[in-house]
Amino acid sequence: MQEMPKELKCNYIPDVKGECHYCAFDEVKNKGVGSCHFFIDVPTIDELLIEQIKAKQIVYLEEIKEKVKKEQATLALGAGISIPSGLPGWCGLISQLFGYAMQFSRYTSKEETEPSQQNQQNRLESELIKGNLTMFEGGNVLETGQYISEILKRSLGKKMGDEMLKELISSIIHKGMRACELEGTLRCSTNQEKREQAEKDSLRAVAYLLQAHDGFRRAITYNYDTLVEECLIYIYQVKPIQILSHPGKWSNFMKERIPDSIDIFHVHGCVPRREYEKEPDYRMLKESERIILSEDSYYSVEQLETYNWMNSIQSYYLNRDTCVFVGFSADDYNFRRILRQMGEDNNRPRHFLVLTVDDLVKDIWQNVCRNNLGAKDVGATEIRQQVLRLLNYELETKRYYWERKNIIPIWVTVQDIPKTLLSMI
């Protein structure tokens, strides 16, 4: 294996031989390895990968570029895409919904609660709604969604519970930033301005890919917001009539196919901002009749509608196009479910999964530091080399696993995402 890159460092450990006393648990300061993450600077992916892996990634990105040119590529968007606007990931969304649901349950309950307990419950619900607390981390996506659905149905009845779910999702989306409120946002009139906006974050980069002359022309999204459409209209000034936003079914615009149209398929439904109903540019964004969040909602579609729109769209593009998954983790339930549906047929197009390594780098660093506690002959340079060697071993091992499923991982750090996406066209 080639010499390890050198641009990885801890802001605490001195670059000399000796033990990092921060990692040795200090009962007085109450600090230990659990806090180590905060001191790791994660550089760009080019500085983390060995040359062999970097060379492969260049080949993969060129393959994607060729598929885009032939209009044989589709974007698949997960929750990570909406994070730049201040919206939560899946666990954060479920936690906020749980806070709201518990409030409704308490309002409709006739049980009396002690004032001290009531005050504590109020504070916990408020912290959940604000996003300061999270629950159900690592849980099954549909199962955790079912928890929320059950509380709302028990408090309000099935029909009202389903409607209230959309109201709660709407309120969470409303707390996030609009496209016009993103830091450094401007309405672009030149290609240079568009490119500069696309380099700021993953949300704007994805929208850029969809509107570019030589870019993608469709995206499957599992998010309930319409932020991608908002970016297209406000930042990149795409005419609303060109955007076919499908809210869990075919858009009404499908009656008249528009040249150079951009299709965005909300396969789990969507809830546009309510204020957009009064804004002409955004009136084409329609709220879904139903939201796929819980086990009941998902399996009712699966069992009662064999050829349902949601599955048909996903199946069609997964079997026809090269799909580029962005904003997913490798453990994402939706992504894993798609893999199971696809099977391991290598005759289908192969797909690409953009994965961040930031947390992995920090975890490996923490474990290496822990393993070397008390080793007086091991300093920061040796620790760095061990971390980078283990990182590259792990990435190659994971690539073998994904390739068997006809999926190619594209490794990035968070700061690399816009640049990597823009390199696909």
Long-range contacts (C-beta under 8 A, 24 or more apart in sequence): 1-50, 1-389, 1-392, 2-50, 2-51, 2-52, 4-50, 4-384, 4-385, 4-388, 4-389, 4-392, 5-47, 5-48, 5-49, 5-50, 5-388, 6-47, 6-384, 7-43, 7-47, 7-48, 8-40, 8-41, 8-42, 8-43, 8-47, 8-48, 8-361, 8-365, 8-384, 8-387, 8-388, 9-40, 9-41, 9-380, 9-384, 10-36, 10-39, 10-40, 10-41, 10-365, 10-369, 10-380, 10-383, 11-39, 11-40, 11-41, 12-39, 13-39, 13-369, 13-379, 13-380, 13-383, 14-379, 14-380, 15-379, 15-380, 15-381, 16-379, 16-380, 17-376, 17-377, 17-378, 17-379, 18-376, 18-379, 19-372, 19-373, 19-374, 19-375, 19-376, 20-369, 23-366, 23-369, 23-370, 23-373, 24-373, 33-366, 33-369, 33-370, 36-362, 36-365, 36-366, 36-369, 37-362, 37-366, 40-361, 40-362, 40-365, 42-357, 42-358, 42-361, 42-362, 42-413, 42-414, 43-413, 44-413, 44-415, 44-416, 45-357, 45-411, 45-412, 45-413, 45-416, 45-420, 48-357, 48-361, 48-388, 48-391, 48-392, 48-413, 49-392, 49-395, 49-411, 50-392, 53-392, 53-395, 53-396, 53-411, 56-399, 57-410, 57-411, 60-352, 60-408, 60-410, 61-410, 61-420, 61-423, 61-424, 63-322, 64-322, 64-324, 64-352, 64-424, 65-423, 65-424, 65-425, 67-321, 67-322, 67-349, 68-214, 68-215, 68-216, 68-424, 68-425, 69-214, 71-217, 72-320, 72-321, 72-322, 72-349, 73-216, 73-321, 73-322, 73-323, 73-324, 74-216, 74-218, 74-219, 74-220, 74-317, 74-321, 74-322, 74-323, 74-324, 75-206, 75-209, 75-210, 75-216, 75-218, 75-219, 75-220, 75-323, 75-324, 75-326, 76-219, 76-220, 76-221, 76-222, 76-323, 76-324, 76-325, 76-326, 76-328, 76-338, 77-206, 77-219, 77-220, 77-221, 77-222, 77-223, 77-228, 77-326, 77-327, 78-222, 78-223, 78-325, 78-326, 78-327, 78-328, 78-329, 78-332, 78-334, 78-335, 79-222, 79-223, 79-327, 79-328, 80-202, 80-326, 80-327, 80-328, 80-329, 81-202, 81-203, 81-206, 81-221, 81-223, 81-227, 81-228, 81-326, 81-327, 82-176, 82-203, 82-223, 82-225, 82-227, 82-327, 83-202, 83-203, 83-327, 84-182, 84-200, 84-201, 84-202, 84-203, 84-204, 85-176, 85-177, 85-178, 85-179, 85-182, 85-203, 85-225, 85-227, 86-175, 86-176, 86-177, 87-172, 87-173, 87-175, 87-176, 87-225, 87-227, 88-131, 88-172, 90-141, 90-332, 91-134, 91-135, 91-136, 91-137, 92-131, 92-134, 93-169, 93-172, 94-135, 94-136, 94-139, 94-144, 94-145, 94-147, 94-148, 95-128, 95-131, 95-133, 95-134, 95-135, 95-136, 96-128, 96-129, 96-131, 96-172, 97-148, 97-165, 97-168, 97-169, 97-172, 98-128, 98-135, 98-136, 98-147, 98-148, 98-151, 99-124, 99-125, 99-126, 99-127, 99-128, 99-129, 99-133, 100-125, 100-129, 100-168, 100-171, 101-148, 101-151, 101-152, 101-155, 101-168, 102-128, 102-151, 103-129, 104-151, 104-152, 104-155, 104-156, 104-164, 105-151, 105-154, 105-155, 107-155, 108-155, 108-156, 109-155, 140-333, 141-332, 141-333, 141-334, 142-293, 142-294, 142-295, 142-298, 142-333, 143-295, 145-293, 145-294, 145-295, 145-297, 146-294, 146-295, 146-296, 148-293, 148-294, 149-293, 149-294, 149-296, 149-297, 162-290, 162-291, 165-291, 165-293, 166-271, 166-287, 166-288, 166-291, 169-224, 169-271, 169-291, 170-271, 170-273, 170-274, 173-224, 173-225, 173-271, 173-273, 174-273, 174-274, 176-225, 176-227, 178-230, 178-234, 178-273, 179-227, 179-230, 179-231, 179-233, 179-234, 179-235, 180-230, 180-234, 185-234, 185-235, 186-235, 187-234, 187-235, 187-237, 188-235, 188-236, 188-237, 189-237, 194-235, 194-236, 195-422, 197-235, 197-236, 198-418, 198-421, 198-422, 199-418, 199-419, 199-422, 200-418, 201-417, 201-418, 202-326, 202-327, 202-417, 202-418, 202-421, 203-227, 203-228, 203-231, 204-231, 204-235, 204-418, 205-417, 205-418, 205-421, 205-422, 206-231, 206-326, 206-421, 207-231, 207-232, 207-235, 207-236, 208-236, 208-421, 208-422, 209-421, 209-422, 209-424, 209-425, 210-262, 210-264, 211-236, 211-238, 211-262, 212-425, 214-425, 215-425, 216-324, 216-425, 217-260, 217-261, 217-262, 217-263, 218-262, 218-263, 218-264, 218-265, 218-317, 219-263, 219-264, 219-265, 220-265, 220-267, 220-313, 220-314, 220-317, 220-323, 221-264, 221-265, 221-266, 221-267, 222-267, 222-268, 222-334, 223-266, 223-268, 223-270, 224-266, 224-268, 224-269, 224-270, 224-271, 224-291, 225-270, 225-271, 225-272, 226-266, 226-270, 226-272, 226-273, 226-276, 226-282, 226-285, 228-264, 229-264, 229-282, 229-285, 230-282, 232-262, 233-281, 233-282, 234-281, 238-262, 240-281, 240-282, 240-283, 240-284, 241-284, 243-284, 245-270, 245-284, 245-285, 245-286, 246-313, 247-285, 247-286, 247-287, 247-288, 247-289, 248-288, 248-289, 248-290, 248-292, 248-309, 248-310, 249-288, 249-289, 249-309, 250-309, 251-284, 251-286, 252-286, 253-284, 265-313, 267-292, 267-310, 267-313, 267-314, 268-292, 268-293, 268-310, 311-341, 314-338, 314-341, 315-341, 318-342, 318-348, 318-351, 319-348, 319-349, 320-349, 321-349, 322-349, 322-350, 322-351, 322-352, 323-349, 323-351, 323-352, 324-351, 324-352, 324-354, 324-424, 325-351, 325-352, 325-353, 325-354, 326-354, 326-417, 326-421, 327-354, 328-353, 329-355, 330-355, 330-398, 330-409, 339-405, 339-407, 342-405, 342-406, 344-404, 344-405, 344-406, 345-406, 346-406, 348-406, 350-406, 350-407, 350-408, 351-406, 351-407, 351-408, 352-407, 352-408, 352-409, 352-410, 353-402, 353-407, 353-408, 353-409, 353-410, 354-409, 354-410, 354-412, 354-417, 354-420, 354-421, 355-409, 355-410, 355-411, 355-412, 356-412, 356-413, 356-414, 356-417, 357-391, 357-395, 357-411, 357-412, 357-413, 358-413, 358-414, 360-391, 360-394, 361-387, 361-391, 361-413, 364-390, 364-391, 364-394
